[in-house]
Amino acid sequence: MRLILGLLLLASGCEAPRFERFSDALSDYEQARAALDGGRAAEAVQALERATRSDPASPELWLWLGAARAEAGDADGAVVAATEALARRPGWAEALYNRACWRLAGASEADARQLSGADLQAALATGVIDPLTAATDPDLQALRDDPATAALVPVAALPAGIEVRDATVFLGSEWTVTLWANHRAADPLEVRLDGTPPQHLQPLRVVEEWSEAGPLRRTELRFAFQATGAEETTIGPWTLSASGLRATLEPVPLRLLAPEGHTAPPRPLPEGAFTAPSVRFAEVPEPGAVRQGATVLVRAAPGDAVVMDGATEMVRHEVREAGIVRWVGFSATLPPDTAVRIRRAGATLWEGTP
């Protein structure tokens, strides 16, 4: 069941008798919330029934009454309250979604599954309800179990995909692979390369781009590499996971070409080569640097200059939102006691030996 939005009562400017009714409703609402937080659902029902009598025009109060009745085990009464909320605010996504769940728990509607499915579809059509919530909500299990309604519930899989521009890359040229997924903004996107990684790719940069996908966040991860030798292989599969869901992306072919007779030692990909910057740099202060084994991670603002003494190969990491760079990071394999400096406009912001 989806969490219900908080209640807002606007009483300013009302006539005195009406103000008193709003004041009574607010007092009963606050008592009900405290009762629900304390596990006293029956008390919450009584308080919210008083509140709806004081302010019967409030759809929020009716929906909270539905939540309290459902918590008290009265699913049929919860459906009635949600219907009252929708009569006052037609098409309200939260009320439609909750009524879909409560209908399945009730006993009075012979066609509860069909009605629940219709409510769920209407709620999802608003674009307000997170489809991943519906995909994993146990309150909708009865819809999944019925072949007649199973297709109405979103599939419990992470929406994800892969894009590769070129399957053949020449020595010294750049190869880019993009992984994407739609997930809740609060949940990090984890990426794992499950197959054997290529042996002749040098990481260059990682760009993490965020954009809106309805109520979800779309994260695109663009990994750029340079071909360092000849190899014909596949890369993948990948496992992407977020919001309690996962997706498996199939391997893609990769052909690295070099001039005849060219030889190059294998270069195993460094650990974290396919990690999202927001995950890999989550514990790195800005500005600042930390060491993870032989690798140093540096985080800075766009435009800052980063100097790592003795570093010959630095990988650039970016996090962007709607095309704007929010912050940048750099990773490099460095010996212990290597100095790192972050400078801006000629001044040193941070200096240390992580």
For each residue, the residues with C-beta under 8 A, 3 or more apart:
1: 70 97 98 101 102 137 139
2: 94 97 98 101 129 133 137
3:
4: 60 63 64 67 94 98
5: 60 94
6:
7: 29 58 60 61 64
8: 60
9: 22 25 26 29 55 58
10:
11: 14 18 19 22 23 26
12:
13:
14: 11 18 19 22
15: 18 19
16: 19 20
17: 20 21
18: 11 14 15 21 22
19: 11 14 15 16 22 23
20: 16 17 23 24
21: 17 18 24 25 54 55
22: 9 11 14 18 19 25 26 54 55
23: 11 19 20 26 27
24: 20 21 27 28 50 51 54
25: 9 21 22 28 29 51 52 54 55 58 61
26: 9 11 22 23 29 30 51
27: 23 24 30 31
28: 24 25 31 32 47 48 50 51 54
29: 7 9 25 26 32 33 47 48 51 61 64
30: 26 27 33 34
31: 27 28 34 35 43 44 47
32: 28 29 35 36 43 44 45 47 48 51 64 68
33: 29 30 36 37 44 64
34: 30 31 37 38
35: 31 32 38 40 41 43 44 47 68
36: 32 33 39 40 41 44 67 68 71
37: 33 34
38: 34 35
39: 36
40: 35 36 43 44
41: 35 36 44 45 68 71 72 73
42: 45 46 72
43: 31 32 35 40 46 47
44: 31 32 33 35 36 40 41 47 48 68 71 72
45: 32 41 42 48 49 65 68 69 72 74
46: 42 43 49 50
47: 28 29 31 32 35 43 44 50 51
48: 28 29 32 44 45 51 52 61 64 65 68
49: 45 46 52 53 65
50: 24 28 46 47 53 54
51: 24 25 26 28 29 32 47 48 54 55 58 61 64 65
52: 25 48 49 55 56 58 61 62 65 84
53: 49 50 56
54: 21 22 24 25 28 50 51
55: 9 21 22 25 51 52 58 61
56: 52 53
57: 88
58: 7 9 25 51 52 55 61 62 88
59: 62 63 84 85 86 88 89 92 95
60: 4 5 7 8 63 64 85
61: 7 25 29 48 51 52 55 58 64 65
62: 52 58 59 65 66 81 82 84 85 88
63: 4 59 60 66 67 81 82 85 92 94 95 98
64: 4 7 29 32 33 48 51 60 61 67 68
65: 45 48 49 51 52 61 62 68 69 81
66: 62 63 69 70 77 78 79 80 81 82 85 95 98 99 102
67: 4 36 63 64 70 71 78 98
68: 32 35 36 41 44 45 48 64 65 71 72
69: 45 65 66 72 74 75 77 78 81
70: 1 66 67 73 74 75 78 98 101 102 105
71: 36 41 44 67 68
72: 41 42 44 45 68 69
73: 41 70
74: 45 69 70 77 78
75: 69 70 78 79 102 103 105 106 107
76: 79 80 106 107 108 109
77: 66 69 74 80 81
78: 66 67 69 70 74 75 81 82 98 99 102 105 106
79: 66 75 76 82 83 99 102 103 106 108 109
80: 66 76 77 83 84
81: 62 63 65 66 69 77 78 84 85
82: 62 63 66 78 79 85 86 95 98 99 102
83: 79 80 86 87 99
84: 52 59 62 80 81 87 88
85: 59 60 62 63 66 81 82 88 89 92 95
86: 59 82 83 89 90 91 92 95 96 99
87: 83 84 90
88: 57 58 59 62 84 85
89: 59 85 86 92 95
90: 86 87
91: 86 96 122 126
92: 59 63 85 86 89 95 96
93: 96 97 123 126 128 129
94: 2 4 5 63 97 98 123 128 129
95: 59 63 66 82 85 86 89 92 98 99
96: 86 91 92 93 99 100 119 120 122 123 126
97: 1 2 93 94 100 101 119 120 123 129 134
98: 1 2 4 63 66 67 70 78 82 94 95 101 102
99: 66 78 79 82 83 86 95 96 102 103 116 119
100: 96 97 103 104 116 117 119 120 123 140
101: 1 2 70 97 98 104 105 116 137 139 140
102: 1 66 70 75 78 79 82 98 99 105 106
103: 75 79 99 100 106 109 112 113 115 116 119
104: 100 101 112 113 116 139 140 141 142 143
105: 70 75 78 101 102 139
106: 75 76 78 79 102 103 109 112
107: 75 76
108: 76 79
109: 76 79 103 106 112 115
110:
111: 114 115
112: 103 104 106 109 115 116
113: 103 104 116 117 142 143 146 148 149
114: 111 117 118 148 149
115: 103 109 111 112 118 119
116: 99 100 101 103 104 112 113 119 120 140 142 143 149
117: 100 113 114 120 121 143 149 152
118: 114 115 121 122
119: 96 97 99 100 103 115 116 122 123
120: 96 97 100 116 117 123 124 134 140 143 152 153
121: 117 118 124 125 152
122: 91 96 118 119 125 126
123: 93 94 96 97 100 119 120 126 128 129
124: 120 121 127 129 131 134 154
125: 121 122
126: 91 93 96 122 123 129
127: 124 214 215
128: 93 94 123 215
129: 2 93 94 97 123 124 126 133 134 215
130: 133 134 184 215 216
131: 124 134 135 154 214 215 216
132: 135 136 154 158 183 184 216 243 244 245
133: 2 129 130 136 137
134: 97 120 124 129 130 131 137 140 153 154
135: 131 132 153 154 155 156 157 245
136: 132 133 156 244 245
137: 1 2 101 133 134 140
138: 141
139: 1 101 104 105
140: 100 101 104 116 120 134 137 143 144 153
141: 104 138 144 145
142: 104 113 116 145 146
143: 104 113 116 117 120 140 146 149 150 152 153
144: 140 141 149 150 153
145: 141 142 150
146: 113 142 143 149 150
147: 150
148: 113 114
149: 113 114 116 117 143 144 146 152 153
150: 143 144 145 146 147 153
151:
152: 117 120 121 143 149
153: 120 134 135 140 143 144 149 150
154: 124 131 132 134 135
155: 135
156: 135 136 245
157: 135 245 246 247
158: 132 181 182 183 240 241 242 243 245 246 247
159: 181 182 247
160: 179 180 181 182 240 247 249
161: 179 180 181 249
162: 177 178 179 180 236 238 249 250 252
163: 177 178 180
164: 167 176 177 178 252
165: 176
166: 169 175
167: 164 252 253 254 255
168: 255 257
169: 166 173 174 175 227 254 255 256 257
170: 173 227 256 257 258
171: 227 228 229 230 256 257 258 259 262
172: 226 227
173: 169 170 226 227
174: 169 204 224 225 226 227
175: 166 169 201 224 225 226 227 254 256
176: 164 165 222 223 224 225
177: 162 163 164 222 223 235 252
178: 162 163 164 220 221 222 223
179: 160 161 162 191 220 221 223 238 240 249 274
180: 160 161 162 163 218 219 220 221
181: 158 159 160 161 189 218 219 240 242 247
182: 158 159 160 213 216 217 218 219
183: 132 158 187 189 216 217 219 242 243 245
184: 130 132 187 216 217 242 243
185: 210 216 217
186:
187: 183 184 242 243 244
188: 242 276 278 279 282
189: 181 183 219 221 240 241 242 276 278 279
190: 240 241 242 276 279
191: 179 221 238 239 240 274 275 276
192: 238 239 240 241 274
193: 197 235 236 238 273 274
194: 236 237 238 239 248
195: 234 235 236 237 251
196: 233
197: 193 201 235 268 269 273
198: 201 231 233 235 254 256 269
199: 229 231 266 267 268
200: 227 228 229 230 231 256 264 266 267
201: 175 197 198 225 226 227 228 256 267 269
202: 225 226 228 267 313
203: 206 223 224 225 269 270 273 315
204: 174 224 225 226 315 316
205: 224 315 316 317 318
206: 203 221 222 223 224 275 276 277 315 316 317 318
207: 220 221 222 224 317 318 320
208: 219 220 221 276 277 278 317 318 319 320
209: 219 220 221 222 320 321 323
210: 185 217 218 219 319 320 321 322
211: 217 218 220 321 322
212: 216 217 218
213: 182 216 217 218
214: 127 131
215: 127 128 129 130 131
216: 130 131 132 182 183 184 185 212 213
217: 182 183 184 185 210 211 212 213
218: 180 181 182 210 211 212 213
219: 180 181 182 183 189 208 209 210 276
220: 178 179 180 207 208 209 211
221: 178 179 180 189 191 206 207 208 209 274 276
222: 176 177 178 206 207 209
223: 176 177 178 179 203 206 273 274
224: 174 175 176 203 204 205 206 207
225: 174 175 176 201 202 203 204
226: 172 173 174 175 201 202 204
227: 169 170 171 172 173 174 175 200 201 256 257 258
228: 171 200 201 202 264 267
229: 171 199 200 256 258 262 263 264 265 266 267
230: 171 200 256 257 258 262 264
231: 198 199 200 254 255 256
232: 254 255 256
233: 196 198 253 254 256
234: 195 251 252 253 254
235: 177 193 195 197 198 251 252 254
236: 162 193 194 195 249 250 251 252
237: 194 195 248 249 250 251
238: 162 179 191 192 193 194 248 249 274
239: 191 192 194 246 247 248 249
240: 158 160 179 181 189 190 191 192 246 247 248 249
241: 158 189 190 192 245 246 247
242: 158 181 183 184 187 188 189 190 245
243: 132 158 183 184 187
244: 132 136 187
245: 132 135 136 156 157 158 183 241 242
246: 157 158 239 240 241
247: 157 158 159 160 181 239 240 241
248: 194 237 238 239 240
249: 160 161 162 179 236 237 238 239 240
250: 162 236 237
251: 195 234 235 236 237
252: 162 164 167 177 234 235 236
253: 167 233 234
254: 167 169 175 198 231 232 233 234 235
255: 167 168 169 231 232
256: 169 170 171 175 198 200 201 227 229 230 231 232 233
257: 168 169 170 171 227 230
258: 170 171 227 229 230 262 264
259: 171 262
260:
261:
262: 171 229 230 258 259
263: 229
264: 200 228 229 230 258 267
265: 229
266: 199 200 229
267: 199 200 201 202 228 229 264
268: 197 199
269: 197 198 201 203 273 274
270: 203 273 295 331 333
271: 293 295
272: 275 280 292 295 331
273: 193 197 203 223 269 270
274: 179 191 192 193 221 223 238 269
275: 191 206 272 279 280
276: 188 189 190 191 206 208 219 221 279 280
277: 206 208 280 281 317 318 319 329
278: 188 189 208 281 282 319
279: 188 189 190 275 276 282
280: 272 275 276 277 297 317 329 331
281: 277 278 284 297 299 317 329
282: 188 278 279
283: 290
284: 281 288 289 290 297 298 299 329
285: 288 299
286: 299 300 301 327
287: 299 300 301 304 342 349 350
288: 284 285 298 299 342 350 352
289: 284 296 297 298 299 340 342 350 352 354
290: 283 284 296 297 354
291: 295 296 297 354
292: 272 295 296 297
293: 271
294: 333 334
295: 270 271 272 291 292 331 332 333 334
296: 289 290 291 292 308 331 332 333 334 338 340 354
297: 280 281 284 289 290 291 292 329 330 331
298: 284 288 289 306 308 329 330 331 340 342
299: 281 284 285 286 287 288 289 327 328 329
300: 286 287 304 306 327 328 329 330 342 349
301: 286 287 304 327 328 344
302: 325 326 327 328
303: 344
304: 287 300 301 328 342 343 344 349
305: 342 343 344
306: 298 300 314 330 340 341 342 343
307: 340 341 342 343
308: 296 298 311 314 330 332 334 338 339 340
309: 338 339 340
310: 334 335 338
311: 308 314 332 334 338
312:
313: 202 332 333
314: 306 308 311 330 331 332
315: 203 204 205 206 330 331 332
316: 204 205 206 328 329 330
317: 205 206 207 208 277 280 281 328 329 330 331
318: 205 206 207 208 277 325 327 328 329
319: 208 210 277 278 325 326 327 328
320: 207 208 209 210 323 324 325 326
321: 209 210 211 324 326
322: 210 211
323: 209 320
324: 320 321
325: 302 318 319 320 328
326: 302 319 320 321
327: 286 299 300 301 302 318 319
328: 299 300 301 302 304 316 317 318 319 325
329: 277 280 281 284 297 298 299 300 316 317 318
330: 297 298 300 306 308 314 315 316 317
331: 270 272 280 295 296 297 298 314 315 317
332: 295 296 308 311 313 314 315
333: 270 294 295 296 313
334: 294 295 296 308 310 311 338
335: 310 338
336: 353
337: 353
338: 296 308 309 310 311 334 335 353
339: 308 309 351 352 353
340: 289 296 298 306 307 308 309 350 351 352 353 354
341: 306 307 348 350 351
342: 287 288 289 298 300 304 305 306 307 348 349 350 351
343: 304 305 306 307 346 347 348 349
344: 301 303 304 305 347 349
345:
346: 343
347: 343 344
348: 341 342 343 351
349: 287 300 304 342 343 344
350: 287 288 289 340 341 342
351: 339 340 341 342 348
352: 288 289 339 340
353: 336 337 338 339 340
354: 289 290 291 296 340
